[in-house]
Amino acid sequence: MKESTERKVEGQEIYRGKLLTLHRDIVEMPTGTRAVREVVHHPGAVAVVPFLNEDTLVLVRQFRYAVGEELVEIPAGTLKQGESPEECVQRELREEIGYEAKTIAKITSLFPAPGYTDEVIHLFIARDLFPSQTEGEEDEVVEPVFLTMGEAIEWLQTGRIKDGKTIAGLLLALDFIKKEKGG
Amino acid sequence: MKESTERKVEGQEIYRGKLLTLHRDIVEMPTGTRAVREVVHHPGAVAVVPFLNEDTLVLVRQFRYAVGEELVEIPAGTLKQGESPEECVQRELREEIGYEAKTIAKITSLFPAPGYTDEVIHLFIARDLFPSQTEGEEDEVVEPVFLTMGEAIEWLQTGRIKDGKTIAGLLLALDFIKKEKGG
């Protein structure tokens, strides 16, 4: 394997915001060449595939300002300081769909855009849901969408579901359940 | 369906860089509440699942400075000005694995992180590869990784593949091929 690590030569913080921090670094590659790396630092997030029963999923529809349209996604949200991924999953289920889960299991962790951000998304499956007090979030308008697994798969095959973590999450959850059943 | 569109009240360009542009906007939600939206503008990208033959995939291993580790990913890259997604796919295949493809087909387009970036990734499958002149990129060190589809699936189930577009891309490509075969 070739040596590939990039060494930071100098760095600059461009912006420290509410959610994101932006750095601009100069790195030296193993070849000796220098390159600019623009990095968006993010606190990390969770995303969760919630099964209301064996075949019904609860997704959420929300306007995404960055892309200028409404998207259908699995419930997800940014980790708060000191919060564990498991606590964050339960909080997002309460806030976004008004449920909590008796059973959650971690599927994997993934990097949504490793070319320019360190964001990691911890992906979970949630089952045995029970209704909880809804705690809406002040700066989000979110509407639940109930779909069978078959419908969800069709929505992602036909491009009605366009969110990367949702595509990865639904297909990995399907695979996870198949393996659990010994398939 | 609830009205959910967010209206921009004011905006500020924080940074215009080599790859990314960062904006900080104040938006008004349908509820009347105002919120801050930090948006990373990105030119868009392609990603491609390349089949060397019916069962062998060519992925790439590269150091990702933003996450501080080497990742195994499907070939991908940012669109150049005026370049079509199809041209970009062929260029990335040449640059990253030293092949071109006689046949490419679009699978879908996805948003890797719609919470804070407008980046869209156009996802393709490439078949009938033939060796081409390798055109390395100055600021990238990339090494090809040959895997069977079965190995690739195992790598993403066990967390050895952690890149979101690669997880979504491999599972969608598998599904695409199954459908093509009438499965």
Contacts between the chains, C-beta under 8 A, distances in Angstrom:
chain1	res1	chain2	res2	distance
A	1	B	61	7.5
A	1	B	143	6.8
A	2	B	141	6.3
A	2	B	143	5.7
A	4	B	61	7.8
A	4	B	62	6.5
A	4	B	63	4.0
A	4	B	70	6.1
A	4	B	141	4.8
A	4	B	143	7.4
A	5	B	63	5.6
A	6	B	63	5.7
A	6	B	65	4.9
A	14	B	14	7.0
A	14	B	15	4.9
A	14	B	22	7.4
A	15	B	14	4.9
A	15	B	15	6.2
A	15	B	22	6.1
A	15	B	24	7.8
A	17	B	24	6.5
A	17	B	36	7.6
A	17	B	38	4.9
A	18	B	36	5.1
A	18	B	38	6.5
A	19	B	38	5.5
A	19	B	116	6.4
A	20	B	22	7.7
A	20	B	38	4.9
A	20	B	40	7.3
A	20	B	116	6.2
A	22	B	14	7.4
A	22	B	15	6.1
A	22	B	20	7.7
A	22	B	22	5.6
A	24	B	15	7.8
A	24	B	17	6.5
A	25	B	65	7.4
A	27	B	65	5.9
A	29	B	139	7.1
A	29	B	141	6.1
A	30	B	141	6.4
A	31	B	141	6.7
A	33	B	138	6.2
A	33	B	139	6.5
A	35	B	138	7.7
A	35	B	139	3.8
A	36	B	17	7.6
A	36	B	18	5.1
A	37	B	65	4.6
A	37	B	66	7.1
A	38	B	17	4.9
A	38	B	18	6.4
A	38	B	19	5.5
A	38	B	20	4.9
A	39	B	65	6.9
A	39	B	66	4.7
A	40	B	20	7.3
A	40	B	40	5.9
A	40	B	66	7.5
A	40	B	116	7.6
A	40	B	117	8.0
A	42	B	116	7.8
A	61	B	1	7.5
A	61	B	4	7.7
A	62	B	4	6.5
A	63	B	4	4.0
A	63	B	5	5.6
A	63	B	6	5.7
A	64	B	111	7.6
A	64	B	114	4.3
A	64	B	115	6.8
A	65	B	6	4.8
A	65	B	25	7.4
A	65	B	27	5.8
A	65	B	37	4.6
A	65	B	39	6.9
A	66	B	37	7.1
A	66	B	39	4.7
A	66	B	40	7.6
A	66	B	114	5.7
A	66	B	115	6.7
A	66	B	116	5.6
A	66	B	117	5.6
A	66	B	118	5.1
A	67	B	111	5.5
A	67	B	114	4.8
A	67	B	118	5.3
A	67	B	120	7.7
A	68	B	118	7.5
A	70	B	4	6.1
A	71	B	111	7.1
A	71	B	114	5.7
A	73	B	114	7.8
A	76	B	115	7.9
A	78	B	115	8.0
A	108	B	156	7.6
A	108	B	157	7.9
A	108	B	159	5.1
A	108	B	162	7.4
A	108	B	167	7.9
A	109	B	159	7.0
A	109	B	162	6.6
A	110	B	162	5.4
A	110	B	163	6.9
A	110	B	164	4.7
A	110	B	167	6.0
A	111	B	64	7.6
A	111	B	67	5.5
A	111	B	71	7.1
A	111	B	162	5.5
A	111	B	163	5.6
A	111	B	164	6.2
A	112	B	112	4.8
A	112	B	113	4.6
A	112	B	164	4.3
A	113	B	112	4.6
A	113	B	113	5.1
A	113	B	117	6.9
A	113	B	119	6.7
A	113	B	164	7.2
A	114	B	64	4.3
A	114	B	66	5.7
A	114	B	67	4.8
A	114	B	71	5.7
A	114	B	73	7.8
A	114	B	162	7.9
A	114	B	163	5.8
A	115	B	64	6.8
A	115	B	66	6.7
A	115	B	76	7.9
A	115	B	78	8.0
A	116	B	19	6.4
A	116	B	20	6.2
A	116	B	40	7.6
A	116	B	42	7.8
A	116	B	66	5.5
A	117	B	40	8.0
A	117	B	66	5.6
A	117	B	113	7.0
A	118	B	66	5.1
A	118	B	67	5.3
A	118	B	68	7.5
A	119	B	113	6.7
A	120	B	67	7.7
A	121	B	164	7.3
A	138	B	33	6.1
A	138	B	35	7.7
A	139	B	29	7.1
A	139	B	33	6.5
A	139	B	35	3.8
A	141	B	2	6.3
A	141	B	4	4.8
A	141	B	29	6.0
A	141	B	30	6.4
A	141	B	31	6.6
A	143	B	1	6.9
A	143	B	2	5.6
A	143	B	4	7.4
A	153	B	175	8.0
A	156	B	108	7.6
A	156	B	172	7.5
A	157	B	108	7.9
A	157	B	172	7.8
A	157	B	175	6.7
A	157	B	179	7.6
A	159	B	108	5.1
A	159	B	109	7.0
A	162	B	108	7.4
A	162	B	109	6.6
A	162	B	110	5.4
A	162	B	111	5.5
A	162	B	114	7.9
A	163	B	110	6.9
A	163	B	111	5.6
A	163	B	114	5.8
A	164	B	110	4.8
A	164	B	111	6.1
A	164	B	112	4.3
A	164	B	113	7.2
A	164	B	121	7.3
A	164	B	164	4.9
A	164	B	165	6.2
A	164	B	168	5.5
A	165	B	164	6.2
A	167	B	108	7.9
A	167	B	110	6.0
A	167	B	168	4.2
A	167	B	171	7.7
A	167	B	172	6.7
A	168	B	164	5.5
A	168	B	167	4.2
A	168	B	168	4.4
A	168	B	171	7.2
A	171	B	167	7.7
A	171	B	168	7.2
A	171	B	171	3.9
A	171	B	172	7.4
A	171	B	175	7.6
A	172	B	156	7.5
A	172	B	157	7.8
A	172	B	167	6.7
A	172	B	171	7.4
A	175	B	153	7.9
A	175	B	157	6.7
A	175	B	171	7.6
A	179	B	157	7.6
